[in-house]
Amino acid sequence: NLVAETSSSSSADAATSPLTHLVAGSIAGGLSRTVAAPLETVRVRLMTGATATGGSPSILAMLADISRREGVRALWKGNAAVVARFAPTKGLDFFTFNLYKRALSAVGVGPVRAGDENGGGDSRGGHPSTSRPSRGSVSVSAQRAVAGGLAGATSTALLYPLDNIATRLATSAATGAARVNGVRVVG
């Protein structure tokens, strides 16, 4: 019984550790961007006017045209840069969200729950098992909204320059070689 309690306790601690949130967010961000990469390539080319087809082509027509002209791999052109930007962004979002939420609770903004680091409360749906009233009666939703906004702002501020590189790589085939600060970037 003691072994079972210890192992379940340590797995619960691992599931809520900041490092686990950082890694889980990074993996989720990288996978989601890789799956959506072909649509992102089409979106960027439509936004920048870097389309090889005339008029206003459909998404499917552009996917087919890019595949035919440049090969299927071109649909993922620039994906490494997107993943390099987005995976850490999501990892930082997950990581800093919990840090900001704890910091807000520590200064009395929002409910403080015993043993609750994820804002979930009990295992039946996130209702608080124990909470104390907070200064100004800030709700859990408001606390999460503030923590989420701060987390998003933090990750965007730190990693935004990679978005510029990813956009240049995605449009390089249609507009010539991409350049970053005057240096030719090979996709």
Backbone bond lengths (Angstrom), bond angles and torsions (degrees), N, CA, C in turn:
res aa  C-N    CA-C-N  psi(-1)  N-CA   C-N-CA  omega(-1)  CA-C   N-CA-C  phi
1 N - - - 1.443 - - 1.526 111.46 -
2 L 1.337 116.27 -41.68 1.446 120.40 178.89 1.524 111.30 -63.23
3 V 1.350 116.86 -38.61 1.462 120.74 178.38 1.517 110.44 -64.44
4 A 1.329 116.63 -43.38 1.462 120.55 179.67 1.519 110.66 -62.82
5 E 1.353 116.73 -42.52 1.452 119.78 179.60 1.523 110.68 -65.29
6 T 1.316 117.30 -42.01 1.460 121.35 -179.46 1.520 111.19 -64.95
7 S 1.332 116.80 -44.70 1.462 118.63 -178.28 1.515 111.11 -68.20
8 S 1.340 118.47 -39.04 1.460 118.82 179.27 1.515 110.42 -70.63
9 S 1.320 116.87 -34.20 1.452 120.39 177.99 1.532 110.87 -66.28
10 S 1.334 116.81 -44.78 1.459 118.77 -179.01 1.519 111.92 -69.76
11 S 1.334 118.51 -33.06 1.465 119.40 176.91 1.516 110.67 -70.78
12 A 1.334 117.93 -32.83 1.464 120.24 176.25 1.524 109.87 -67.69
13 D 1.352 116.57 -40.54 1.458 119.72 177.64 1.515 110.86 -63.56
14 A 1.349 117.00 -42.06 1.463 120.92 179.86 1.518 110.81 -64.63
15 A 1.326 116.95 -36.49 1.460 120.23 -178.04 1.518 111.68 -68.37
16 T 1.330 118.32 -24.36 1.454 120.08 -178.60 1.522 112.97 -108.27
17 S 1.315 118.52 5.36 1.455 119.73 -179.28 1.527 109.95 -70.03
18 P 1.326 117.15 148.86 1.468 120.07 179.04 1.528 112.92 -58.34
19 L 1.322 117.07 -37.06 1.465 119.99 179.02 1.528 110.88 -63.75
20 T 1.328 116.94 -40.24 1.463 120.86 177.58 1.525 110.39 -62.10
21 H 1.319 117.20 -41.63 1.467 120.87 178.32 1.529 110.58 -64.53
22 L 1.320 116.32 -40.58 1.460 120.72 179.15 1.526 111.08 -62.65
23 V 1.332 117.01 -46.84 1.463 121.61 -178.86 1.535 110.89 -68.51
24 A 1.329 117.07 -45.68 1.474 120.54 -179.57 1.525 111.26 -61.56
25 G 1.318 117.09 -43.49 1.461 120.51 178.39 1.517 112.02 -64.54
26 S 1.326 116.68 -39.05 1.464 120.57 179.12 1.523 111.61 -65.30
27 I 1.330 116.72 -44.34 1.471 120.29 178.92 1.521 110.43 -64.03
28 A 1.312 116.78 -46.22 1.472 120.42 179.96 1.527 110.78 -61.84
29 G 1.316 116.92 -42.78 1.465 120.53 179.17 1.519 112.33 -63.71
30 G 1.324 116.95 -44.20 1.469 120.75 179.90 1.518 112.43 -64.44
31 L 1.322 116.31 -44.53 1.474 119.92 179.53 1.524 111.52 -65.44
32 S 1.320 117.02 -43.15 1.471 118.87 -178.36 1.522 111.38 -64.13
33 R 1.315 117.68 -38.86 1.465 120.73 178.93 1.519 111.84 -69.55
34 T 1.319 117.72 -37.14 1.459 120.61 179.35 1.522 110.78 -65.79
35 V 1.316 117.22 -41.20 1.467 120.93 178.45 1.526 110.33 -65.69
36 A 1.322 117.43 -38.05 1.466 121.32 -176.66 1.531 113.46 -89.45
37 A 1.323 118.28 0.14 1.470 121.59 -174.59 1.530 114.42 -54.84
38 P 1.345 120.48 -45.45 1.474 118.12 179.29 1.533 113.24 -58.99
39 L 1.318 116.99 -40.25 1.466 119.77 178.33 1.526 110.83 -69.17
40 E 1.309 116.80 -35.88 1.465 120.72 177.26 1.525 110.87 -64.90
41 T 1.323 117.41 -40.31 1.462 121.25 177.72 1.527 110.21 -61.12
42 V 1.320 117.44 -45.23 1.466 121.57 178.04 1.529 110.05 -63.18
43 R 1.326 117.73 -45.18 1.464 121.88 -179.39 1.526 111.22 -59.07
44 V 1.322 116.30 -46.99 1.463 120.21 -178.66 1.522 110.57 -64.40
45 R 1.314 117.32 -41.67 1.470 119.76 -179.75 1.522 111.51 -67.55
46 L 1.322 117.67 -36.39 1.466 119.93 175.95 1.528 110.52 -67.05
47 M 1.321 116.99 -41.45 1.468 120.40 -179.70 1.509 112.46 -64.79
48 T 1.315 116.40 -38.29 1.462 120.11 -175.72 1.515 113.44 -91.73
49 G 1.333 116.53 -3.66 1.459 119.90 -178.45 1.513 112.88 75.26
50 A 1.310 117.40 15.22 1.463 121.96 -177.70 1.531 110.29 -91.62
51 T 1.336 115.94 54.32 1.461 120.04 179.07 1.519 109.22 -105.74
52 A 1.314 115.57 141.61 1.465 120.26 179.41 1.527 111.15 -86.98
53 T 1.342 116.38 -19.40 1.462 119.78 179.62 1.513 109.35 -89.58
54 G 1.292 117.27 151.03 1.453 121.37 -179.45 1.518 111.94 -84.54
55 G 1.328 116.44 166.22 1.451 120.90 177.19 1.518 112.08 69.28
56 S 1.325 114.81 -146.17 1.459 119.48 177.49 1.521 108.67 -118.17
57 P 1.315 116.18 91.30 1.459 120.83 -176.07 1.530 112.16 -72.64
58 S 1.324 115.09 155.57 1.463 119.40 175.81 1.528 108.93 -77.37
59 I 1.302 115.69 165.16 1.468 120.77 178.82 1.524 110.08 -60.32
60 L 1.325 116.42 -45.36 1.467 119.93 -179.70 1.527 111.67 -63.41
61 A 1.339 116.38 -39.30 1.467 119.78 178.33 1.528 110.70 -64.11
62 M 1.321 116.48 -39.63 1.468 119.32 178.87 1.523 111.25 -68.93
63 L 1.331 117.64 -40.55 1.467 120.12 177.17 1.525 110.29 -58.95
64 A 1.333 115.61 -45.20 1.465 120.42 -179.92 1.528 110.87 -66.11
65 D 1.339 117.41 -41.91 1.461 121.10 -178.92 1.532 111.47 -64.88
66 I 1.319 117.39 -44.34 1.470 120.53 178.63 1.523 109.89 -62.46
67 S 1.334 116.23 -43.69 1.471 120.12 179.50 1.521 111.26 -61.83
68 R 1.328 116.76 -42.43 1.465 121.11 -177.65 1.527 111.12 -70.25
69 R 1.320 117.84 -46.03 1.466 122.03 -175.41 1.531 113.63 -76.43
70 E 1.341 116.21 -38.91 1.463 119.53 -170.99 1.524 113.63 -118.26
71 G 1.338 116.13 -7.16 1.455 119.99 -176.46 1.523 111.08 94.97
72 V 1.312 115.52 156.03 1.466 120.84 -176.74 1.530 111.41 -61.73
73 R 1.314 116.60 -34.32 1.472 119.70 -179.26 1.526 112.33 -61.00
74 A 1.321 117.36 -23.55 1.463 120.68 -179.82 1.526 111.89 -64.40
75 L 1.336 116.87 -24.04 1.459 120.02 178.21 1.530 111.03 -64.85
76 W 1.316 116.72 -22.11 1.468 121.72 179.24 1.528 111.51 -106.74
77 K 1.333 117.04 12.71 1.466 120.22 179.74 1.528 108.50 -61.89
78 G 1.283 115.67 130.51 1.461 120.49 -178.40 1.512 113.78 83.95
79 N 1.344 117.76 -1.64 1.459 119.84 -177.46 1.526 112.01 -64.33
80 A 1.309 117.71 -34.51 1.475 119.31 178.98 1.522 110.05 -60.51
81 A 1.331 117.11 -41.38 1.465 120.05 178.34 1.524 110.98 -68.30
82 V 1.340 116.97 -38.30 1.462 120.49 178.17 1.531 109.66 -63.71
83 V 1.329 116.41 -46.12 1.464 120.03 179.17 1.528 110.01 -64.88
84 A 1.339 116.49 -39.70 1.463 119.98 178.58 1.525 111.64 -62.16
85 R 1.323 116.84 -27.69 1.460 120.70 176.37 1.519 111.72 -88.04
86 F 1.336 116.40 -46.41 1.454 120.41 -169.85 1.523 112.98 -77.79
87 A 1.330 118.42 -38.63 1.462 120.08 -179.85 1.527 110.83 -60.43
88 P 1.327 119.07 -49.62 1.466 117.49 176.95 1.534 112.37 -65.42
89 T 1.334 116.77 -32.40 1.458 119.47 178.51 1.518 110.56 -60.62
90 K 1.320 116.42 -49.94 1.464 119.47 179.71 1.524 111.28 -66.79
91 G 1.335 116.64 -38.30 1.459 119.74 176.12 1.525 111.16 -59.79
92 L 1.343 115.98 -45.83 1.466 119.78 177.67 1.520 111.72 -65.73
93 D 1.352 116.99 -36.45 1.463 120.06 176.74 1.531 110.39 -58.11
94 F 1.341 116.02 -51.11 1.463 120.42 -178.88 1.533 110.18 -61.74
95 F 1.324 116.17 -46.53 1.455 122.89 -176.05 1.529 111.32 -64.63
96 T 1.338 116.80 -53.34 1.463 119.92 -175.16 1.523 112.69 -73.37
97 F 1.334 118.00 -27.06 1.464 120.08 176.17 1.525 110.03 -55.98
98 N 1.317 116.63 -49.61 1.466 119.88 -179.44 1.521 111.60 -67.06
99 L 1.330 117.61 -37.20 1.464 120.04 177.40 1.528 110.94 -63.90
100 Y 1.324 116.65 -45.75 1.462 119.98 179.74 1.527 111.10 -65.52
101 K 1.331 116.62 -38.66 1.463 119.50 179.71 1.526 110.77 -63.57
102 R 1.333 115.50 -44.19 1.470 119.25 177.46 1.526 111.10 -63.77
103 A 1.330 116.73 -40.80 1.465 120.56 179.47 1.529 110.65 -63.99
104 L 1.325 116.71 -41.67 1.463 120.02 177.74 1.527 110.92 -63.36
105 S 1.320 116.61 -41.87 1.468 120.27 177.52 1.523 110.84 -63.38
106 A 1.328 116.33 -39.41 1.468 120.71 -178.03 1.530 112.02 -63.80
107 V 1.335 117.02 -31.34 1.463 119.57 178.85 1.525 111.88 -95.04
108 G 1.339 116.24 9.53 1.456 120.66 174.43 1.511 115.55 87.44
109 V 1.331 118.49 15.54 1.465 121.28 177.75 1.517 107.75 -99.31
110 G 1.312 115.61 112.07 1.459 120.29 -178.80 1.516 111.75 91.16
111 P 1.318 115.12 166.04 1.461 120.14 -179.30 1.523 111.57 -67.16
112 V 1.298 115.38 148.31 1.457 121.53 174.80 1.510 106.41 -115.05
113 R 1.315 116.82 126.58 1.459 121.52 -177.13 1.508 110.04 -117.21
114 A 1.293 115.63 139.82 1.457 120.13 178.44 1.511 109.98 -67.47
115 G 1.314 117.05 123.44 1.460 121.96 175.52 1.511 114.86 72.46
116 D 1.339 118.44 9.67 1.466 119.86 -176.90 1.505 110.33 -106.14
117 E 1.319 116.24 106.03 1.446 120.31 179.38 1.516 111.87 -101.28
118 N 1.318 118.41 -14.97 1.465 121.29 -177.49 1.513 112.62 -101.42
119 G 1.315 118.40 -3.61 1.448 120.69 -178.51 1.509 111.96 78.92
120 G 1.304 117.48 15.76 1.448 120.09 -174.32 1.498 114.90 -94.97
121 G 1.321 119.91 -29.25 1.455 120.27 -176.32 1.506 110.21 78.06
122 D 1.337 116.26 -134.79 1.458 117.80 -176.80 1.513 111.83 -80.19
123 S 1.313 117.35 174.20 1.462 121.43 -172.37 1.518 113.48 -80.53
124 R 1.338 118.19 0.06 1.459 119.98 -175.76 1.517 113.55 -97.48
125 G 1.284 119.72 9.07 1.459 117.45 177.78 1.506 113.87 144.52
126 G 1.312 117.50 13.21 1.435 118.97 172.71 1.507 115.83 87.31
127 H 1.326 119.15 12.26 1.446 120.06 177.16 1.515 108.96 -81.93
128 P 1.304 116.85 141.85 1.451 118.84 -175.12 1.518 112.32 -63.56
129 S 1.323 114.40 135.40 1.456 118.40 175.88 1.514 109.21 -85.92
130 T 1.302 117.46 -40.50 1.463 121.72 172.78 1.503 106.54 -142.17
131 S 1.299 116.80 136.83 1.455 119.28 176.43 1.509 108.59 -150.50
132 R 1.301 115.45 159.02 1.453 119.86 175.12 1.521 107.26 -120.18
133 P 1.304 117.26 149.75 1.461 118.73 176.97 1.518 109.91 -62.14
134 S 1.295 116.17 147.99 1.457 119.76 -178.54 1.519 110.08 -113.57
135 R 1.323 115.13 166.68 1.448 121.12 176.43 1.520 109.87 -59.44
136 G 1.298 117.88 128.34 1.449 121.19 175.00 1.526 113.71 76.63
137 S 1.305 118.70 4.73 1.470 123.39 179.14 1.526 112.22 49.54
138 V 1.307 116.90 47.67 1.456 121.02 177.07 1.524 107.90 -74.12
139 S 1.309 116.73 128.91 1.458 120.96 -176.77 1.519 111.68 -75.21
140 V 1.322 114.54 165.51 1.458 120.95 175.61 1.528 109.29 -59.10
141 S 1.320 117.16 -42.54 1.472 120.45 -179.45 1.515 112.07 -62.04
142 A 1.328 117.02 -41.68 1.462 119.88 179.31 1.528 110.51 -67.17
143 Q 1.331 116.50 -40.51 1.463 120.09 178.23 1.529 110.11 -61.89
144 R 1.329 116.48 -44.62 1.467 120.53 178.69 1.519 111.48 -64.64
145 A 1.327 117.32 -38.77 1.465 120.69 179.32 1.527 110.67 -63.56
146 V 1.318 117.29 -43.94 1.463 120.66 179.15 1.525 110.08 -66.16
147 A 1.339 116.83 -45.95 1.472 120.61 179.74 1.530 110.36 -62.57
148 G 1.321 117.53 -41.68 1.465 121.43 178.79 1.518 112.13 -64.84
149 G 1.329 117.12 -41.51 1.456 120.72 177.58 1.521 111.89 -63.54
150 L 1.325 116.01 -43.79 1.466 120.08 178.07 1.526 111.21 -65.23
151 A 1.330 116.78 -39.97 1.472 120.52 178.92 1.525 110.58 -63.83
152 G 1.321 116.93 -45.78 1.464 120.90 179.09 1.520 111.96 -63.36
153 A 1.327 116.67 -41.74 1.461 120.19 178.72 1.527 111.15 -64.54
154 T 1.317 116.45 -39.13 1.463 120.53 179.80 1.523 111.16 -63.69
155 S 1.333 116.65 -50.11 1.467 119.06 -177.54 1.521 111.64 -67.44
156 T 1.324 117.72 -37.74 1.465 120.54 179.07 1.525 110.76 -65.02
157 A 1.302 117.04 -45.20 1.461 120.63 -179.28 1.526 111.64 -62.24
158 L 1.313 116.74 -38.14 1.461 120.02 -177.50 1.525 113.41 -77.32
159 L 1.337 117.46 -32.15 1.466 119.60 -170.04 1.523 115.30 -117.97
160 Y 1.315 119.34 4.41 1.460 121.72 -177.06 1.527 114.35 -58.32
161 P 1.312 120.83 -37.58 1.481 119.46 -178.25 1.532 113.81 -55.90
162 L 1.319 118.58 -29.16 1.469 119.89 178.20 1.524 112.31 -66.57
163 D 1.323 118.05 -25.80 1.465 121.08 178.43 1.521 110.59 -64.47
164 N 1.301 117.07 -38.58 1.460 121.44 178.18 1.527 110.54 -62.15
165 I 1.305 117.50 -44.13 1.469 121.74 178.68 1.524 110.15 -62.91
166 A 1.332 117.63 -44.32 1.465 121.05 180.00 1.522 111.39 -61.41
167 T 1.320 117.55 -40.91 1.467 121.52 178.71 1.525 110.91 -64.32
168 R 1.305 117.32 -42.92 1.465 120.65 178.87 1.522 111.61 -64.23
169 L 1.326 117.33 -38.91 1.459 120.06 178.25 1.525 111.49 -67.42
170 A 1.327 117.26 -40.43 1.458 121.02 -178.35 1.516 112.19 -65.16
171 T 1.327 117.64 -28.84 1.468 120.84 -178.00 1.521 112.84 -100.19
172 S 1.319 119.06 -1.10 1.463 121.35 -172.94 1.521 113.80 -64.27
173 A 1.319 119.25 -35.34 1.468 120.69 -177.83 1.519 111.37 -67.14
174 A 1.325 117.02 -37.93 1.452 119.75 -177.14 1.529 112.52 -82.91
175 T 1.330 117.78 -22.64 1.458 119.97 -175.31 1.518 112.89 -116.23
176 G 1.309 118.90 4.78 1.462 122.12 -174.65 1.521 108.77 101.81
177 A 1.303 116.47 -176.41 1.466 120.55 -177.12 1.521 110.60 -64.85
178 A 1.309 115.72 137.86 1.462 120.79 177.60 1.520 109.18 -74.51
179 R 1.312 114.78 145.96 1.459 120.51 176.71 1.518 108.07 -127.75
180 V 1.309 115.52 138.20 1.454 122.34 174.95 1.516 106.93 -121.47
181 N 1.325 115.72 116.13 1.475 121.29 -177.21 1.526 110.94 52.81
182 G 1.327 116.27 40.65 1.448 121.67 176.95 1.515 115.99 80.49
183 V 1.328 117.97 -1.57 1.458 122.72 -179.73 1.516 108.68 -102.50
184 R 1.325 117.38 128.03 1.455 121.41 179.88 1.527 109.99 -66.80
185 V 1.334 115.33 128.81 1.447 121.79 -179.68 1.523 107.78 -105.96
186 V 1.323 117.04 123.92 1.451 121.53 178.75 1.512 108.23 -91.19
187 G 1.365 117.38 126.79 1.466 121.61 -176.32 1.459 112.09 -76.34
